Amino acid sequence: MIKVIEAGRLRCRKVGRHRRIEFEELRRYQAAQRDESDRALKELADLSQDLRLGY
């Protein structure tokens, strides 16, 4: 998670040495990850259809 935060894909605030992620921000990140996964899966399915791999 630290790498995700440092890459700027997940916002947080620092309290002392600790990072705090708001629940809504976490839900936004989860939805974005789910959308990205769905898009990649669709792309793979389309590619397998184009190549007639039988999937």
Kinemage of the C-alpha trace (Angstrom):
@kinemage 1
@onewidth
@group {chain A} dominant
@subgroup {mainchain}
@vectorlist {calphas} color= white
{ca met a 1} P 0.000 0.000 0.000
{ca ile a 2} L 2.876 2.356 0.672
{ca lys a 3} L 3.982 2.094 -2.974
{ca val a 4} L 0.419 2.798 -4.130
{ca ile a 5} L 0.232 5.852 -1.875
{ca glu a 6} L 3.654 7.114 -2.933
{ca ala a 7} L 2.718 6.622 -6.615
{ca gly a 8} L -0.217 8.982 -6.018
{ca arg a 9} L -2.936 6.429 -6.792
{ca leu a 10} L -4.318 6.495 -3.242
{ca arg a 11} L -4.641 9.676 -1.184
{ca cys a 12} L -3.913 9.710 2.505
{ca arg a 13} L -2.987 12.090 5.265
{ca lys a 14} L -0.161 11.679 7.700
{ca val a 15} L -0.703 11.637 11.433
{ca gly a 16} L 2.723 11.561 12.982
{ca arg a 17} L 4.529 8.739 11.195
{ca his a 18} L 1.303 6.966 10.257
{ca arg a 19} L -0.777 7.264 7.101
{ca arg a 20} L -4.547 7.528 7.359
{ca ile a 21} L -6.768 6.641 4.410
{ca glu a 22} L -10.348 7.838 4.432
{ca phe a 23} L -12.943 5.124 3.849
{ca glu a 24} L -14.411 6.859 0.786
{ca glu a 25} L -10.937 7.143 -0.740
{ca leu a 26} L -10.407 3.441 -0.189
{ca arg a 27} L -13.749 2.651 -1.858
{ca arg a 28} L -12.800 4.892 -4.807
{ca tyr a 29} L -9.480 3.067 -5.179
{ca gln a 30} L -11.181 -0.346 -5.002
{ca ala a 31} L -13.687 0.650 -7.691
{ca ala a 32} L -10.895 1.947 -9.934
{ca gln a 33} L -8.964 -1.308 -9.483
{ca arg a 34} L -12.080 -3.355 -10.262
{ca asp a 35} L -12.727 -1.293 -13.414
{ca glu a 36} L -9.122 -1.755 -14.525
{ca ser a 37} L -9.337 -5.519 -13.961
{ca asp a 38} L -12.631 -5.763 -15.851
{ca arg a 39} L -11.179 -3.790 -18.758
{ca ala a 40} L -8.090 -6.034 -18.914
{ca leu a 41} L -10.219 -9.189 -18.786
{ca lys a 42} L -12.423 -7.924 -21.611
{ca glu a 43} L -9.347 -7.077 -23.660
{ca leu a 44} L -7.972 -10.596 -23.161
{ca ala a 45} L -11.315 -12.160 -24.081
{ca asp a 46} L -11.526 -10.040 -27.231
{ca leu a 47} L -7.971 -10.961 -28.167
{ca ser a 48} L -8.628 -14.681 -27.681
{ca gln a 49} L -11.721 -14.372 -29.893
{ca asp a 50} L -9.701 -12.564 -32.584
{ca leu a 51} L -7.044 -15.293 -32.475
{ca arg a 52} L -9.708 -18.033 -32.413
{ca leu a 53} L -8.249 -19.691 -29.340
{ca gly a 54} L -11.609 -21.180 -28.408
{ca tyr a 55} L -12.071 -19.398 -25.108
